[in-house]
Amino acid sequence: MKRWEIMLILEGVRIILRDHIISDLEDMHEWISDNKIMRFLPGMKTSSIDETKNRLIESIEESLKSNRKKYFFAVLLKTGEIIGDAGFTVLCKNEDGGIANIGYFLKKQFWGNGYGTEAASLMIQYCFEKIKLHKVTAGCDAENRSSEQIMIKCGMKKEAEYKRHVLINGEWRDRLEYAIIKN
């Protein structure tokens, strides 16, 4: 079986989410090594192309697992241009449902155009309809208003606001947690 025959592809109105392939390396390095894009998640930031390659290989290996729990996607415009990364992790699952946590990163030049909202919506839909989960969660730094707006636009509701919850660059930061429950 060829790699593209098992690749997961989620198609939206303007974007496509697809499993990563090795040729995504340069694009992935562009956002995952960028201080501004990764400022709220510095622990995920890479500093070398080799570190990024290791992350990419991990993403590809996850996509090949038979009992997959982690889904990492390249976000592409319908023209084929890669504009970011999105994904989710299935935190728990049983016959009555389950929970996943989603996240998303876009190259700076694509911020503010609704692509993050479209990516998040595609993942939420997939979690509910295909994996049969009952809840999807997401979170962000309290100062990351753009990410919070994506969650709100997707119909998520705030479930928690944790004070001084995450240590980033020596500073304790507040964190917001949102969720949506399948109707």
Salt bridges, closest charged atoms under 4 A:
GLU11 OE2 - LYS78 NZ 2.81
ASP19 OD1 - ARG68 NH2 2.58
ASP24 OD1 - ARG18 NH2 2.83
ASP24 OD2 - HIS20 ND1 2.90
ASP27 OD1 - LYS107 NZ 2.68
GLU30 OE1 - LYS107 NZ 3.39
ASP34 OD2 - LYS108 NZ 2.70
GLU62 OE2 - LYS65 NZ 3.12
ASP85 OD1 - HIS20 NE2 2.50
GLU118 OE1 - ARG14 NE 3.17
ASP141 OD2 - ARG173 NE 2.80
GLU143 OE1 - ARG173 NH2 3.37
GLU148 OE1 - ARG145 NH1 2.53
GLU159 OE1 - LYS135 NZ 3.12
GLU161 OE1 - LYS158 NZ 3.41
GLU161 OE2 - LYS163 NZ 3.05
GLU171 OE2 - ARG173 NH1 3.40
ASP174 OD2 - LYS163 NZ 3.63
GLU177 OE2 - ARG175 NE 2.77
